[in-house]
Amino acid sequence: MTGLAIIAGRGALPRALVDVLPEAPRICALEGFAPDGVAVDQVFRFERLIPFLRQLASRGVRRVAFAGAVARPRLDPALFDPATAQMLPGLLAAMSQGDDATLRAILGVFEEEGFAVVGVADIAPALLVAAGPLGTTLPARQDRADALRGQQILEALAPVDVGQGCVVAQGLCLGIEVIHGTDALLADVAARRAGVGGVFVKRAKTGQDLRVDLPVIGASTVQAVQRAGLSGLSLQSGRVIVMDRPQVVALADAAGLAIWAVP
């Protein structure tokens, strides 16, 4: 029996967490959003969230961590139990205010049921990028200027809960990461531009709850940046998860891309 449960979503992050934790956690997944490469101990539906949480508590779980991608599920009104139905109006109101408000409301439900919600920084800090360059290619002066411009853009958008990434080239914003995600942003830049150079900037939203929805990059991000004709990736130190770091660095070095992290 373990005192930690991972509420897992799609992707490789749950597996990466399991690999670095000293004790195997209980893996739970929302129906339809199974993680990659790790066995799921318990599947649950959102319509029966409160009974699910009480089952976790009965198994000795006291801490929960969220990892992986989950879209808003399609809800079946017939499946709601009375306890979960009571918290639905507040959650629906939060959903109308954006992803950050929705996540805060969900975390509040877990905390009201007696769970401590922990983040990647609490249980697996090694997955977060530290300040400085990751590979051998260093950012040029224009890259650093573009990265600073991207940071300013994302900070300006944070109050309206838009995006964790943007692309800037020669001081011009070529695109903002919205609900469709990083891959869609970089594919759009690749399809629409004729030039080369520029930086993909990836940061946590100012004011977001850092226990959930931290930005993540991996090997596929580096490949998409290269296809978009960019010269580098600028990350926020201590706030961005780097998956498969050796492969990320090897791909960036081979392509001559700069990857670096700043506070």
C-alpha positions as a printed Julia matrix, in Angstrom:
263×3 Matrix{Float64}:
   0.0    0.0     0.0
   1.34   3.44   -0.88
   0.37   6.84    0.42
   0.71   8.47   -3.02
  -1.6    8.23   -6.02
  -0.87   9.65   -9.45
  -3.93  10.91  -11.29
  -2.54  10.05  -14.7
  -3.41  11.33  -18.15
  -2.14  10.57  -21.62
   1.51  10.75  -22.54
   4.82   9.65  -21.04
   4.97  11.89  -17.95
   3.28   9.39  -15.58
   5.84   6.75  -16.58
   8.7    9.22  -16.04
   7.39   9.97  -12.55
   7.09   6.3   -11.66
  10.67   5.73  -12.81
  12.15   8.27  -10.37
   9.94   7.73   -7.31
  11.38   5.64   -4.47
   8.08   3.81   -3.96
   5.54   2.7    -6.57
   2.47   4.97   -6.43
  -1.1    3.95   -7.15
  -1.88   4.85  -10.77
  -5.4    6.12  -11.42
  -6.73   7.33  -14.77
  -9.87   9.05  -15.95
 -11.74   6.72  -18.3
 -10.49   7.22  -21.85
  -7.2    8.9   -20.87
  -4.8    6.06  -20.09
  -1.08   6.93  -19.8
   1.68   5.47  -21.95
   3.88   2.67  -20.69
   2.5    2.2   -17.19
  -0.2   -0.09  -15.83
  -3.3    1.59  -14.42
  -4.47   0.36  -11.01
  -7.85   2.08  -11.07
 -10.01   3.73  -13.74
 -12.64   6.24  -12.68
 -15.31   8.47  -14.19
 -15.66  12.1   -13.32
 -19.4   11.66  -12.64
 -18.44   9.53   -9.62
 -15.46  11.57   -8.45
 -16.4   11.7    -4.76
 -16.87   7.92   -4.37
 -13.55   7.45   -6.18
 -11.77   9.79   -3.77
 -13.26   8.02   -0.78
 -12.05   4.69   -2.17
  -8.54   6.15   -2.42
  -8.7    7.3     1.18
  -9.83   3.83    2.3
  -6.68   2.41    0.63
  -4.43   4.66    2.67
  -3.75   7.26   -0.01
  -3.04  10.65    1.52
  -1.22  12.48   -1.3
  -2.09  12.86   -4.97
  -0.12  14.15   -7.94
  -1.46  15.02  -11.39
   0.56  14.03  -14.47
  -0.36  13.74  -18.14
  -2.8   15.28  -20.58
  -6.57  15.14  -20.05
  -9.25  16.84  -22.12
 -12.61  17.86  -20.69
 -14.63  14.62  -20.59
 -18.14  14.22  -21.96
 -20.36  13.9   -18.91
 -23.37  11.58  -18.57
 -25.95  13.15  -16.2
 -27.4    9.72  -15.42
 -24.15   8.56  -13.83
 -23.72  11.26  -11.2
 -23.9   10.2    -7.58
 -25.48  12.72   -5.16
 -22.2   13.86   -3.6
 -20.48  14.53   -6.92
 -23.6   16.21   -8.31
 -23.49  18.75   -5.49
 -20.06  20.04   -6.51
 -20.88  20.23  -10.23
 -22.36  23.79  -10.34
 -19.21  25.27   -8.83
 -17.02  23.32  -11.23
 -19.06  24.37  -14.28
 -18.73  28.01  -13.19
 -14.96  27.56  -12.92
 -14.79  25.93  -16.36
 -16.29  29.06  -17.9
 -13.34  31.05  -16.55
 -10.6   28.99  -18.22
  -8.26  26.08  -17.6
  -6.49  27.55  -14.58
  -9.75  28.23  -12.76
 -10.97  24.71  -13.62
  -7.81  23.11  -12.27
  -7.98  25.15   -9.06
 -11.57  24.03   -8.56
 -10.64  20.37   -9.06
  -7.71  20.66   -6.67
 -10.08  22.19   -4.16
 -12.31  19.11   -4.34
  -9.36  16.82   -3.61
  -8.26  19.0    -0.71
 -11.76  19.15    0.77
 -11.71  15.35    0.8
  -8.52  15.44    2.88
  -5.81  14.87    0.26
  -2.58  16.81   -0.03
  -1.99  17.72   -3.68
   1.72  17.62   -4.55
   3.51  18.71   -7.7
   6.39  17.4    -9.77
   8.69  19.86   -8.0
   7.78  18.2    -4.69
   8.22  14.55   -5.67
  10.51  14.56   -8.75
  12.45  17.85   -8.96
  15.07  16.27  -11.24
  12.53  16.33  -14.09
  12.49  20.14  -14.05
  15.01  22.07  -16.11
  17.68  24.09  -14.3
  18.94  27.5   -15.45
  21.55  27.55  -18.2
  22.16  25.8   -21.55
  21.16  22.17  -22.03
  23.39  21.39  -24.99
  26.5   22.64  -26.75
  24.81  25.23  -28.98
  24.47  28.58  -27.25
  21.78  31.16  -28.09
  22.83  34.11  -30.24
  22.13  37.68  -29.17
  19.0   37.84  -31.34
  17.79  34.55  -29.87
  18.04  35.99  -26.37
  16.24  39.15  -27.45
  13.45  37.1   -29.05
  13.18  34.96  -25.92
  12.79  38.05  -23.74
  10.1   39.36  -26.1
   8.3   36.01  -25.88
   8.45  36.1   -22.09
   6.88  39.56  -22.11
   4.1   38.38  -24.44
   3.26  35.36  -22.27
   3.29  37.45  -19.1
   0.85  39.88  -20.72
  -1.49  37.04  -21.72
  -1.37  35.21  -18.38
  -4.23  37.2   -16.75
  -6.62  35.96  -19.47
  -5.38  32.33  -19.14
  -3.95  31.95  -22.64
  -1.08  29.66  -23.48
   2.28  28.54  -22.13
   4.24  29.1   -25.31
   4.82  31.43  -28.25
   7.16  31.83  -31.22
   9.07  35.06  -31.77
  11.45  35.9   -34.64
  13.24  39.24  -35.02
  10.98  40.65  -32.31
   7.78  39.66  -34.13
   5.3   37.2   -32.63
   4.6   34.44  -35.15
   2.12  32.51  -33.04
   0.7   31.8   -29.59
   0.08  28.38  -28.09
  -3.64  28.04  -27.44
  -5.92  25.12  -26.62
  -4.61  23.01  -29.53
  -1.14  22.86  -27.95
   2.53  23.07  -28.84
   2.47  20.73  -31.85
  -0.28  22.74  -33.55
   1.53  26.04  -32.95
   4.85  24.83  -34.36
   3.18  23.11  -37.33
   1.36  26.35  -38.15
   4.6   28.32  -38.0
   6.31  25.74  -40.22
   3.5   25.94  -42.79
   3.17  29.71  -42.93
   6.67  31.21  -42.78
   9.35  31.46  -45.44
  12.31  32.61  -43.31
  14.51  30.96  -40.71
  15.49  31.83  -37.17
  13.42  32.67  -34.15
  12.74  31.11  -30.78
  10.03  28.96  -29.27
   9.45  30.21  -25.71
   7.89  27.81  -23.19
   6.97  28.97  -19.69
   4.43  28.36  -16.96
   1.67  30.95  -16.93
   2.26  33.68  -14.37
   0.1   32.95  -11.34
  -0.8   29.37  -12.3
  -0.88  26.65   -9.65
   2.49  24.95  -10.15
   1.25  21.63   -8.78
  -0.55  20.89  -12.04
  -0.22  21.55  -15.79
   3.48  22.38  -15.82
   4.81  22.85  -19.36
   6.47  19.79  -20.88
   8.89  19.42  -23.8
  10.44  16.31  -25.31
  12.17  14.97  -28.38
   9.13  15.63  -30.56
   9.23  19.3   -29.51
  12.82  19.65  -30.69
  11.92  18.03  -34.02
   8.95  20.37  -34.46
  11.12  23.41  -33.66
  13.59  22.28  -36.32
  10.81  21.8   -38.92
   9.58  25.31  -38.14
  12.98  26.72  -39.09
  13.63  28.13  -35.62
  17.04  28.51  -34.03
  16.23  27.68  -30.43
  14.0   26.92  -27.46
  13.91  29.13  -24.38
  12.51  27.52  -21.23
  11.67  28.73  -17.74
  14.01  27.19  -15.19
  12.3   25.2   -12.46
   8.96  25.41  -14.26
   9.34  23.23  -17.39
   9.59  19.42  -17.46
  12.07  17.97  -19.96
  11.26  14.4   -20.99
  13.99  12.09  -22.34
  16.63  14.73  -21.67
  19.6   12.9   -23.26
  17.65  12.47  -26.5
  16.44  16.08  -26.41
  20.01  17.35  -26.06
  21.36  14.99  -28.72
  18.72  16.05  -31.26
  19.24  19.75  -30.52
  23.02  19.49  -30.8
  22.76  17.58  -34.08
  20.44  20.24  -35.5
  22.44  23.2   -34.15
  19.51  24.33  -32.0
  20.08  26.22  -28.77
  18.09  25.1   -25.72
  18.5   27.13  -22.58
  16.55  27.95  -19.42
  16.2   31.29  -17.65
  14.44  32.22  -14.4
